[in-house]
Amino acid sequence: MALRRFVDLLELYASNPDKEAMLISHWMAVAISLLMFFGAFYIRRIFQLQNEIDRERKNNEARVLTAVIKTEEKERQRFAKELHDGLGPVLSSIKMCNSALFASVKNQEHQKIVGKTDQAIDQAILTIKEISNKLSPHILERYGLEKAIKTFFQELHITDRYQVQMNIQLHKKRFDYNVELILYRIIGELINNSIKHASASAIDLSLVLHPQKLQLMYGDNGIGFAPAISSSQGMGLSNIRSRIKSLDGNIEITSKKNQGVFFKIEIPIS
């Protein structure tokens, strides 16, 4: 358009060279048009670069969060292995020695002491197994998210103390282990909040596979909180947000004081 205007001006000047004022005016119009054209081009380019920078920043944040979470999980696994393979055999050896001692003791009072010691050792071994499994959930790795969640509830004996509604529809499908692990940790954190902080008596959990996403909905009837100021109430919710962000997911929180809490979490899957 600017080139055509330039040609028109040349023709005008050739036909009527005395109209210098008109020619200058037209030249200024051409210059302004060119400036506006290049200005619009560079402004659009600036916005494109800004969008690319924002996209790269988000990708970098996700990569950093993922790296932090993976490092944390590796440390959990290492500690769980050392606990299970190191302290576990020691307690088993103590139990064997204690059993041999029980067979050689004739005094009934001493037998009771040895017997109680044996029970304490059994409890210690069981506790180590529970701690090891919480640090590195072997059931999750072997059998998947659905089995791991149900086992988690069973081990807590939560159904004996709370009204629990559970709806898990994953159709026996396995997902990327990082996705399964993060959702498992999130559910564990939510249950921990309901039990220790919310004074809830009912828990409702739904985990459903939809096309291209996993949707987790979790609610309780506890004391609730104000989501706008929830960041000041501990690291639990901050950890949940960070884990969801590392998977490029979304979280919605609905809560009012003394009216419970509801979480809606969506994780994209390929």
C-alpha positions in Angstrom: 0.0 0.0 0.0 2.8 2.4 0.9 4.6 1.6 -2.4 1.5 2.3 -4.4 1.1 5.6 -2.6 4.7 6.5 -3.5 4.1 5.8 -7.2 0.9 7.9 -7.1 2.9 10.8 -5.6 5.5 10.6 -8.3 2.8 10.8 -11.0 1.2 13.7 -9.3 4.5 15.6 -9.1 5.2 14.9 -12.8 1.9 16.2 -13.9 1.8 19.3 -11.6 5.3 20.3 -10.2 4.0 23.5 -8.7 2.0 21.8 -6.0 5.0 21.4 -3.6 2.9 21.9 -0.5 0.6 19.1 -1.5 3.5 16.9 -2.3 5.1 17.5 1.1 1.9 16.7 2.8 1.5 13.5 0.9 5.1 12.5 1.7 4.5 13.0 5.3 1.4 10.8 5.0 3.6 8.1 3.4 6.2 8.4 6.1 3.5 8.2 8.9 2.0 5.1 7.1 5.4 3.4 7.0 6.1 4.2 10.6 2.8 2.9 11.7 3.3 -0.3 9.6 6.8 -1.0 11.0 5.6 0.0 14.5 2.7 -2.4 14.4 5.0 -5.1 13.1 7.5 -4.7 15.9 4.9 -4.3 18.6 3.4 -7.7 17.4 6.9 -9.2 17.5 7.5 -7.9 21.0 4.2 -9.5 22.2 5.3 -12.8 20.5 8.6 -12.6 22.2 7.0 -11.9 25.5 4.7 -14.9 25.1 7.7 -17.1 24.2 9.5 -15.8 27.3 6.5 -16.5 29.5 6.1 -20.0 28.0 9.8 -20.8 28.5 9.7 -19.4 32.1 6.7 -21.7 32.9 8.6 -24.7 31.3 11.7 -23.9 33.3 9.6 -23.6 36.5 8.0 -27.0 35.8 11.4 -28.6 35.1 12.8 -27.2 38.4 9.8 -28.4 40.4 10.0 -31.8 38.8 13.7 -32.0 39.6 13.1 -31.0 43.2 10.3 -33.5 43.6 12.4 -36.3 42.0 15.3 -35.5 44.2 13.1 -35.6 47.2 11.6 -39.0 46.2 15.1 -40.4 45.6 16.1 -39.4 49.1 12.9 -41.0 50.5 13.7 -44.2 48.6 17.3 -44.2 49.8 16.3 -43.7 53.4 13.5 -46.3 53.2 16.0 -48.8 51.8 18.6 -48.1 54.5 15.9 -48.3 57.1 14.5 -51.6 55.8 17.8 -53.3 54.9 19.8 -51.9 57.8 17.7 -51.7 60.9 15.3 -54.5 59.9 17.8 -57.3 60.0 19.3 -56.0 63.3 15.8 -56.2 64.9 15.3 -59.7 63.4 18.6 -60.9 64.9 17.6 -59.4 68.3 14.3 -61.3 68.0 16.0 -64.6 67.4 18.3 -64.1 70.4 15.4 -63.1 72.5 13.5 -66.2 71.5 16.5 -68.4 72.4 16.7 -66.6 75.7 13.0 -67.2 76.3 13.5 -71.0 75.9 16.3 -71.0 78.5 14.5 -69.0 81.1 12.6 -71.0 83.7 11.4 -68.2 86.0 7.9 -67.1 85.0 8.5 -63.4 85.9 11.5 -63.4 83.7 9.6 -65.2 80.9 7.0 -62.4 81.0 9.7 -59.8 80.6 11.3 -61.7 77.7 7.8 -62.2 76.2 7.0 -58.4 76.4 10.4 -57.7 74.9 9.6 -60.0 72.0 6.3 -58.2 71.5 8.1 -54.8 71.5 10.5 -56.1 68.9 7.6 -57.3 66.7 6.0 -53.9 67.0 9.3 -52.2 66.1 9.7 -54.4 63.0 6.1 -53.6 61.9 6.7 -49.9 62.5 9.8 -50.0 60.3 7.9 -51.7 57.5 5.1 -49.1 57.7 7.6 -46.2 57.8 9.5 -47.7 54.9 6.4 -48.2 52.8 5.3 -44.6 53.5 8.6 -43.2 52.4 8.7 -45.4 49.3 5.3 -47.0 48.5 6.2 -50.4 47.0 2.5 -51.2 46.4 2.2 -48.1 44.2 5.1 -49.2 42.0 4.0 -52.8 41.7 0.2 -52.6 41.6 -0.7 -49.0 40.7 -2.5 -46.0 42.1 -5.9 -47.5 42.9 -4.5 -50.4 44.9 -2.0 -48.1 46.7 -4.8 -45.6 47.7 -7.1 -48.4 49.1 -4.2 -49.9 51.0 -3.3 -46.5 52.4 -6.9 -46.2 53.8 -6.8 -49.7 55.2 -3.5 -49.2 57.0 -4.8 -46.0 58.6 -8.0 -47.9 59.7 -9.7 -44.6 58.7 -12.9 -46.3 57.8 -13.4 -47.3 61.4 -13.4 -43.7 62.6 -14.8 -41.7 59.6 -17.5 -42.0 57.1 -15.6 -42.5 53.9 -17.0 -42.4 50.4 -14.5 -43.5 47.8 -15.0 -43.6 44.0 -11.9 -44.7 42.0 -12.4 -45.3 38.3 -9.1 -45.8 36.6 -10.1 -48.9 34.6 -6.9 -50.7 35.7 -4.8 -48.3 33.7 -1.3 -47.5 34.7 0.2 -44.0 34.2 3.6 -42.4 34.3 5.1 -43.3 37.7 5.8 -39.6 38.5 2.1 -38.8 38.0 1.0 -41.8 40.2 3.5 -40.9 42.9 2.5 -37.2 43.0 -1.2 -38.0 43.2 -0.5 -40.5 45.9 1.4 -37.9 47.9 -1.3 -35.3 47.4 -4.1 -37.7 48.6 -1.9 -38.6 51.6 -1.5 -34.9 52.4 -5.2 -34.2 52.1 -6.1 -37.1 54.3 -3.5 -36.0 56.8 -5.0 -32.5 56.9 -8.6 -33.9 57.4 -7.5 -36.1 60.3 -5.0 -33.8 62.1 -6.3 -30.3 61.4 -9.8 -30.3 60.1 -11.6 -32.3 62.9 -13.7 -33.9 60.1 -16.0 -36.9 60.5 -16.6 -37.6 56.8 -14.3 -37.8 53.8 -15.3 -38.0 50.2 -12.7 -39.0 47.6 -13.2 -39.4 43.8 -10.4 -40.2 41.3 -11.7 -40.6 37.8 -10.0 -41.1 34.4 -11.4 -38.8 31.7 -10.2 -38.4 28.1 -6.7 -36.7 28.4 -7.0 -35.9 32.1 -7.2 -37.4 35.6 -9.6 -35.7 37.9 -9.3 -35.8 41.7 -12.1 -34.5 43.8 -11.7 -34.5 47.6 -13.8 -33.1 50.3 -14.4 -33.3 54.1 -16.9 -31.7 56.5 -14.2 -30.3 58.8 -13.6 -26.8 60.1 -12.5 -25.5 56.7 -10.4 -22.4 56.1 -10.2 -19.3 53.9 -8.4 -20.2 50.7 -7.1 -16.7 50.2 -5.0 -16.9 53.4 -4.4 -20.6 53.4 -0.7 -20.1 52.5 -0.1 -18.9 56.0 -1.5 -22.2 57.5 1.5 -24.4 56.9 3.5 -26.0 54.1 0.9 -28.7 53.3 -1.1 -26.8 50.8 2.0 -25.1 49.3 3.5 -28.6 48.7 0.2 -29.7 47.0 0.2 -26.7 44.7 3.9 -27.2 43.8 3.3 -30.9 42.9 0.3 -30.0 40.8 2.2 -27.3 39.0 5.1 -29.7 38.2 2.5 -31.8 36.2 1.0 -28.7 34.5 -2.2 -29.4 36.4 -4.9 -27.2 37.8 -6.4 -26.9 41.3 -9.6 -25.3 42.6 -10.3 -24.9 46.3 -13.7 -24.2 47.8 -13.9 -23.7 51.5 -15.5 -21.6 54.2 -14.8 -21.6 57.9 -16.8 -24.4 59.7 -18.2 -25.6 56.3 -15.6 -28.1 55.2 -13.3 -28.0 52.2 -13.5 -29.2 48.6 -10.6 -29.7 46.2 -10.9 -30.2 42.5 -7.6 -31.2 40.8 -7.1 -32.0 37.2 -3.9 -33.5 35.7 -3.4 -33.7 32.0 -2.3 -37.1 30.6 -1.3 -38.2 27.2 
